């Protein structure tokens, strides 16, 4: 089949896929609106659009249907022109602020926390914060360690927290060598080890690693089975 048509690829517009006929028009309009606001560096409009989507659709649907298409479009534009670094940085700042507004669960389903971290030297931490917000929405308590977490620091966090599960994100191949994962300490009861992101060398991941395909699957992998481990 032909590739999806990109809309709005010229000038100050962002190349967007999946916003043409056949897509939910409300969501498509939100994608176009967020892209326009991002290119205009209109923080207020970006914030309102993202907040509305999170409130109306929930974290997973807002991430998959609104945020990822716009981030991908900006990334494609940067790859083609070298421009839009400032656009991506401001949008990321807005997204982090909106995601941080999701309160932690007052009565979490999990007794032991979930640890969320980026691989060593991995600076793309936004997906980890999106996962934290989605877990909070699902009633799961998570501790975010953020970007560029050294193996020694993650190992120390595992010993201190005795987590239910550990999630590690890698965005790029430069940070996706999984050799160090085998050396992470065990815990009692055992924790689940989950990886996410396109950077990992899949063929070399330890056998015990769970590798969800997207945000929804990551929430399910980290939340289940709660209370039984």
C-alpha positions as CSV (number, residue, x, y, z in Angstrom):
1,X,0.0,0.0,0.0
2,X,1.1,3.6,-0.5
3,X,2.7,5.4,2.5
4,X,0.5,7.6,4.6
5,X,0.1,11.1,3.2
6,X,1.9,13.8,5.1
7,X,-0.1,17.0,5.7
8,X,1.4,20.4,6.3
9,X,5.0,19.6,5.4
10,X,6.1,23.0,4.0
11,X,7.2,26.3,5.4
12,X,6.5,26.7,9.1
13,X,4.3,23.6,9.1
14,X,5.1,20.2,10.5
15,X,4.8,17.0,8.4
16,X,2.0,15.0,10.0
17,X,0.8,11.5,9.1
18,X,-2.6,10.1,9.9
19,X,-4.5,13.4,10.0
20,X,-6.3,13.0,6.7
21,X,-9.7,11.4,5.9
22,X,-10.7,8.4,7.9
23,X,-9.1,9.5,11.1
24,X,-11.2,10.7,14.1
25,X,-11.6,14.4,13.1
26,X,-11.5,15.6,16.7
27,X,-8.2,14.0,17.4
28,X,-6.8,15.0,14.0
29,X,-7.8,18.6,14.6
30,X,-6.0,18.5,18.0
31,X,-2.9,17.1,16.3
32,X,-2.9,19.9,13.8
33,X,-3.6,22.5,16.5
34,X,-0.7,21.3,18.7
35,X,1.7,21.3,15.8
36,X,0.7,24.8,14.8
37,X,1.1,26.0,18.4
38,X,4.4,24.3,18.8
39,X,5.8,25.9,15.6
40,X,4.5,29.3,16.9
41,X,6.2,28.7,20.3
42,X,2.7,29.4,21.8
43,X,3.1,27.8,25.2
44,X,-0.4,28.7,26.4
45,X,-2.0,27.0,23.4
46,X,0.2,23.9,23.6
47,X,-0.6,23.6,27.3
48,X,-4.3,23.9,26.8
49,X,-4.4,21.4,24.0
50,X,-2.3,18.8,25.9
51,X,-4.3,19.3,29.2
52,X,-7.6,18.9,27.4
53,X,-6.4,15.7,25.7
54,X,-5.1,14.2,28.9
55,X,-8.3,15.1,30.8
56,X,-10.6,13.9,28.0
57,X,-8.8,10.8,26.6
58,X,-6.4,9.7,29.4
59,X,-2.7,9.5,29.2
60,X,-2.3,6.5,26.9
61,X,-4.7,7.7,24.2
62,X,-3.4,11.3,24.4
63,X,0.2,10.1,24.1
64,X,-0.4,7.7,21.2
65,X,-2.9,9.8,19.3
66,X,-1.7,13.4,19.9
67,X,1.7,13.7,21.4
68,X,3.6,11.1,19.5
69,X,2.4,12.2,16.0
70,X,3.5,15.8,16.7
71,X,6.8,14.9,18.2
72,X,7.5,12.6,15.2
73,X,6.5,15.3,12.8
74,X,8.9,17.8,14.4
75,X,11.6,15.1,14.4
76,X,11.1,14.5,10.7
77,X,11.3,18.3,10.0
78,X,14.5,18.6,12.0
79,X,16.0,15.6,10.2
80,X,15.2,17.2,6.8
81,X,16.1,20.8,7.6
82,X,18.2,20.9,10.8
83,X,15.7,23.4,12.2
84,X,13.1,23.1,15.1
85,X,15.4,22.3,18.0
86,X,13.8,25.2,19.9
87,X,10.4,23.9,19.0
88,X,11.1,20.4,20.3
89,X,12.6,21.7,23.5
90,X,9.7,24.0,24.4
91,X,7.1,21.4,23.5
92,X,9.0,18.8,25.7
93,X,9.0,21.3,28.6
94,X,5.3,21.8,28.2
95,X,4.6,18.1,28.0
96,X,6.7,17.4,31.1
97,X,4.7,20.1,33.0
98,X,1.4,18.7,31.9
99,X,2.3,15.1,32.7
100,X,3.6,16.1,36.1
101,X,0.1,17.4,36.9
102,X,-1.1,13.8,37.1
103,X,-1.1,13.2,40.9
104,X,0.3,10.0,42.4
105,X,-2.4,7.5,43.5
106,X,-3.6,8.2,47.0
107,X,-4.0,4.4,47.6
108,X,-1.7,2.7,45.1
109,X,-2.5,-0.8,44.0
110,X,1.1,-1.9,44.5
111,X,2.8,-2.3,47.9
112,X,6.3,-2.1,46.4
113,X,7.1,0.7,43.9
114,X,7.9,0.5,40.2
115,X,11.3,2.0,39.3
116,X,11.5,3.9,36.0
117,X,14.8,4.9,34.5
118,X,16.7,5.7,31.3
119,X,19.6,3.6,30.2
120,X,23.1,5.0,30.9
121,X,23.7,8.2,28.8
122,X,20.2,8.1,27.5
123,X,18.9,11.7,27.6
124,X,15.4,11.1,26.0
125,X,13.4,10.9,29.2
126,X,10.0,12.2,28.1
127,X,8.6,8.7,27.4
128,X,9.5,7.7,31.0
129,X,7.5,10.6,32.4
130,X,4.6,9.7,30.1
131,X,4.8,6.1,31.5
132,X,4.8,7.5,35.1
133,X,1.7,9.5,34.4
134,X,-0.1,6.5,32.8
135,X,0.8,4.3,35.7
136,X,-0.4,7.0,38.2
137,X,-3.7,7.1,36.3
138,X,-3.9,3.3,36.6
139,X,-3.3,3.5,40.4
140,X,0.3,2.3,40.3
141,X,3.0,4.0,42.4
142,X,6.2,4.7,40.4
143,X,9.5,6.3,41.2
144,X,11.1,8.2,38.3
145,X,14.9,8.2,38.3
146,X,15.1,10.2,35.1
147,X,17.7,10.4,32.4
148,X,21.2,8.9,32.2
149,X,21.0,6.5,35.1
150,X,24.3,4.7,35.7
151,X,24.0,0.9,36.3
152,X,25.5,1.4,39.8
153,X,22.8,4.0,40.7
154,X,20.0,1.8,39.4
155,X,21.4,-1.2,41.3
156,X,21.5,0.9,44.5
157,X,17.8,2.0,43.9
158,X,16.8,-1.6,43.5
159,X,18.4,-2.5,46.8
160,X,16.9,0.4,48.6
161,X,13.4,0.2,47.2
162,X,12.8,-3.5,46.7
163,X,10.7,-2.7,43.7
164,X,7.8,-4.7,42.2
165,X,9.2,-4.0,38.7
166,X,12.0,-2.1,37.0
167,X,11.6,-0.3,33.6
168,X,14.6,0.9,31.6
169,X,14.2,3.1,28.5
170,X,16.6,3.3,25.5
171,X,15.8,5.7,22.6
172,X,19.0,5.3,20.5
173,X,21.3,2.4,19.5
174,X,24.1,4.2,21.2
175,X,22.5,3.6,24.6
176,X,20.9,0.2,23.8
177,X,23.7,-2.2,24.7
178,X,21.9,-4.5,27.3
179,X,25.0,-6.3,28.6
180,X,24.8,-4.5,31.9
181,X,21.2,-5.5,32.7
182,X,22.3,-9.0,33.7
183,X,24.4,-7.6,36.5
184,X,21.4,-5.8,38.2
185,X,20.8,-7.2,41.6
186,X,17.9,-9.5,42.4
187,X,15.3,-8.7,45.0
188,X,13.1,-10.7,47.3
189,X,10.4,-11.2,46.2
190,X,11.8,-11.1,42.7
191,X,11.0,-8.0,40.6
192,X,10.0,-7.9,36.9
193,X,12.5,-6.3,34.5
194,X,11.0,-4.5,31.6
195,X,12.6,-2.5,28.8
196,X,11.2,0.0,26.4
197,X,12.3,2.1,23.4
198,X,13.7,1.4,19.9
199,X,17.3,1.6,21.0
200,X,17.8,-1.8,22.5
201,X,19.6,-4.6,20.8
202,X,16.7,-7.0,21.0
203,X,18.8,-10.1,20.2
204,X,21.0,-9.6,23.2
205,X,18.4,-8.8,25.8
206,X,18.4,-11.2,28.8
207,X,15.8,-13.9,28.6
208,X,14.0,-12.7,31.7
209,X,13.3,-9.2,30.2
210,X,9.7,-8.3,29.2
211,X,9.6,-6.0,26.2
212,X,6.2,-4.3,25.7
213,X,5.5,-2.8,22.3
214,X,4.0,0.5,23.4
215,X,2.8,2.6,26.3
216,X,-0.4,0.6,26.9
217,X,1.5,-2.7,27.0
218,X,4.1,-1.2,29.3
219,X,1.5,-0.1,31.8
220,X,0.0,-3.6,31.7
221,X,3.5,-5.3,32.1
222,X,4.4,-3.1,35.1
223,X,1.0,-3.3,36.8
224,X,0.4,-7.0,36.7
225,X,0.4,-9.1,38.7
226,X,0.1,-6.5,41.5
227,X,-0.2,-7.7,45.1
228,X,1.1,-11.2,44.3
229,X,4.8,-10.4,44.4
